[in-house]
Amino acid sequence: MKWSCLLSLSALFLILPVTAQDAPTTGEKSVKPGINQRYLDPDLKVDDWLKRFEVESREVFHNRKDVLEICEIQPGMTVADIGAGTGLYTRLFSKAVGEKGWVYAVDINARFLEHIQARAAQEKQQNITTVLCPEDSVTLPTASIDLAFICDVYHHFEYPKTSLASLHRAMKPGGRIILIDFIRIEGVSSEWTLGHVRAGEEVFRKEIEDAGFTFDAKLKVPGFKDNYCLRFIKPD
């Protein structure tokens, strides 16, 4: 499914569907065909995902304050929440960057973005732009962001080389990636993780380094048992 997207100067957004329904034509082969099938459903029910994403039993929800702290967000920064979903972290980032900062909520499903837009209006968060992207690009302006937050989403990058190239273009020199994903270890991780997440930390780290980012640190989030957190930097 291919979409074009109009970046607005406010929290409002316009979504224009492209008639072609083919997979992204970047030339890159899908690393896990069908991984995003549920998220491409035009009739996706956001309430169902709220019950899964914004519950205390989910590590990245329960530990959201610690995660926000390790992001080291400063007022005035521009942050991209890649795979924003229900917008949990989008809302937190909006408060952290303040009136002079900005947040891009990027996702492949319009229903998620409509929900984020509605919550932003309800909470009077006017520094959020929602971005409907295809499966192979973050669709952000060149050198526009200081930090990209990718939380339990990178394993959904069906075209990682192309997606990371678009992210590299969108990031300012010295900008950072905060990557959170599931620990995947053969014989240790759950059957769900082994079946759903295509590779472990070492593979994902190498892919991001190969895209031109420098590995900076593995960050400790006190409450994490099933997830790890890595930081990368785009060299100046």
N, C-alpha and C positions, 0 to 999 in steps of 0.2 A: 504494500500500500504506500503510495507516494502522496505527500501533501506539500503545499507551499505554505509559507507562513509570513504574516505581516507583523513586524515588531512595532508595537505602539509606544507612545510616550507616556502612557498612563497604565493603570491596571487593566484597562479594557483591551480586548483583542478581537481580531477578525480571523476566521479560519476559512481558507479557500481550498476545497478538495480538487485535486487534479484527476482528470478522467482515467488515466492509466492506473491499473490495479496490479501491475507487475511488481516483483521484488526490486530493491534498489539496483541500479545498473552501473555500479562502480567498477565491476570487474572482479571484485573480491568475492570469494566463495564464502557462503555462510558457515560459521564454525559450529552452529547448533540450530539447524532448521526447525522452525516452529516454536522456539523458546518464548516468543512474544505473542503467540496466537491469542491468548486470553486478553492481552492488553491492547490488541488491535480491534477488539469487538466494539463497534460503534454504539452498541446498546449496553455497554458496561455499566453495572450498578455500583455507584460509588459507595453507597451505604454498606454493601457487602464487604468492600475493601477496608472501610473504616473499622469494621469489626476485627479485621485481621492485622491492619497496620498500626492502629492507634490504641493498643491495649498493653497493659503492664507486663504481660507475659512475653512480649517481644523485646529483645535486648536493646535494640536501638531506640525504642520508645522509652523503656524504663530508665535508661541511662542517658537520656537526651541532654540533661544539663551538663554532664561530664563531656559528652561529645561536642556540645557547643563550645565548651571551654577549650578543648584541644584544637579547635578550628582557629582560635586566636583572631577572631574577627574584630576589626576596628571600625569606628564610625567613619562613614564616607566611602567604604569599600564597595566594590561591585562583585556580587557573589552569584554563581550559577548553581542552582539545585538541579542536578542532572538526574532525570527519572524522578521527578518531584512527587508523583503519586498523589496522595491525598493532601499534600502540602504541609505536613507536620513541620519539617525543617524550614520550609519556605517562610512560614510565619515567624519562626524563631530568628531566622536570619534578618527578616525585615526589621524586627525590633533592634537587633544588634548593630546593623549598619546605620540606623538612624535616618533622619530626614534628608541628609546629604548623600546617603548611599543608595544602592539599588540592588534588587534581586531579580534574577531571571529564573522563573519556574519552567523547566523544560521537560516535556513529556511527549510520548507518541499517541496518547489518547485524549481526545477533546473533552470527554466527560470529566476526567480528572481536572483539567484546566478550568472548566466551567465552575467546578466546585471550589477551586482555589480562588478564582475571581470573585465568587459570591462571598466567601469567607473574608477576603481582603476588603470588600466593600462593607461588610458587616462590622469589621473591626477597624475600619478607617485606616487601613494600611495602603497608602497611595504610592509606595515605592516598589511595587511588584509588577513585572511584565510577564505574562504567560506566553510561552513559545511552543507551538505545535511543530514537532520535528519529524522527519522520516527516520527510518531505522538505522541509517548510515551517516548521520550528521547531527551535530548539536544545533546547527542553524543559528549561530550567534555572530554578531559583527566582529571583524578583525580587531585584535588587541583591545577587547572590551571588558575583560573580567580579571579580577585579582585572585579569585579562588573558585575552583570547581569542586563541588561536593558530590561524591558518587557513593551512595549508601545502599548496600545490598542490591546494586543495580549493574555493576560492571559485568557480572556473569550473564546479563541479558544483552550485552553488546554482541549482536549477531554478526556484525561486520567491524570488529575491533580496530583494524588498521585504519580504515576509512574514518570511523568515528573519532579515533584518537587524533588523526591528522586534522580534522575539523576543530577539535578541542584545542590543539596546539596553536592553530591560527587565531582562535578566539581569545587566547590567554595573553595577557601583557607579559613582557619580560620580567622575570622575578616572581611571577604568579605561581600559585600552589594548587596542587590536587590533594584533597583528603579522600582517600579510598577506604571504604569499609566493606568487607565481604565475608562470606562464610568460610570458616576453617574447613578445608577439605583434605582429609588424610585417609588413604586406603586402609581399611581394617579398623579404623578409629571412628570416623565420622558416621552419621546416621545414613541409612539407606536412601532417605529422601535427599540429603545433601549430595551423596555420591551420584545419584541419578540426575539431579537437577543442575548442580553446579559443574561446569565442564572441566575445570582445572583448579589447581591449588594456588596458594600465594606466590610461589616461585615463578610459575608460568605467567600469572597476571603481572607481576613485577617486571619481568623481562619484556613483555609486550609494551608496557608503558614506557620503559626505558628506551626500547627500540624506536618509539615514536618521538623521541627527542627530549624527554623529561629526565631529570636527574633524581634518583632515589635519595631522600634526605633522612628519613627516620621511620622506625616502627614505633608507634605511639601506644602507650598503655592506657586503656580505659578500664578502670577498676572493676566494673561489673560485667565485663565481657567474658563469656565462656565459649560461645559458639562463633564469635566474630573476631577478626583482627582489623587493625587500622594502620595504614601506611600513608606517609606524606612524600610527595614529589614536588620538584620545583622546575619551572621552565627557566633555563639559564638566561642571563642578561645578554 
